């Protein structure tokens, strides 16, 4: 894992226009992480609702594969 202080030094050494690119990229990554977090939460919340559909005797043959 990269040391935060070392990363900040590298960013500070860049020209101003590159720093704005880094800011855009960080915002992109943060947004993507938020989307993934939301997806994981939705999956966890819906799992009980689908449990009866996913787990039934008729489909047990597929579980054995």
ABEGO torsion letter per residue (X at the ends): XBBAAAAAAAAAABBAAAAAAAAAAAAAAAAAAAAAAAAAAAAAAAAAAAAAAABBAAAAAAAAX
